[in-house]
Amino acid sequence: MSYILVVDDDPDLANASAKVLAAEGYEIEIKLDLEEAKKSIELRNPDLVLLDVMFPGNASGGFDLARWISRKSASEKRIPVLMLSAINQKIPIGFSNQDIDAEWMPVSEFLEKPVDFDLLKNKVKAVLSRE
């Protein structure tokens, strides 16, 4: 069973995502802030991190955490990150999978909020199968 860490400051979305993924047989942990997520990752490497971008007090905190995860997992098993965000709705920059970059946005996939849960399940399955 794969262990997925959901990191999102929106408890409703985090819980809904967790419920959908748990029903697929994944072990889920939720962290609502970046520091707690780091502590959790230090204790146990997840098989996948489902990560939001914007957090209170740090509008790009998810990018920072993705970079931290990338550096941390460079010397061990790579931890894939599936970034899930409404950043394009709040700041119309147009982030997409085309912006994935090993240095700037080191994630496996980028999905827009609001998320279609069937798409989320498929993306999670696909990312885990190729890692």
Phi, psi and omega in degrees: 000129180279143180258121182244131175259120178262121182239107183203138180280353178265102184297328179295313179292319179300315180292320179296315178299317180298318181296315180298316183286325177297324178295339177273359177099008179274148171275127188239139169231141180246135171232132185263357176217162189292319181294319177295324177297315178300314180300318180297317180294325177297325181281323183204120178290123175285162174281340179199144173246125173263114195232130172280165178264306190266130178231153178305129179084353180206093184295343178240024183302325179295322176298317179299316180293321178300319178293319178298315179298317180299315179294317182297318185269007180295327183263000179223196180300127181297133176264112179287147180236128173252109183273130184232114187209155173257019184303324181292336177280328182269323178231097187291073180264331179089036177300143178203184177299338179293341181270357179297130186208139184300332181264312189272315181225074186281072180235165179274324181210157175232125178237144178277143167269149356290141186270142170276120187293332175293318176297317179301312180301317180294319180294317179300312180301315182295316181296315180295327181286336181262353180269000000 
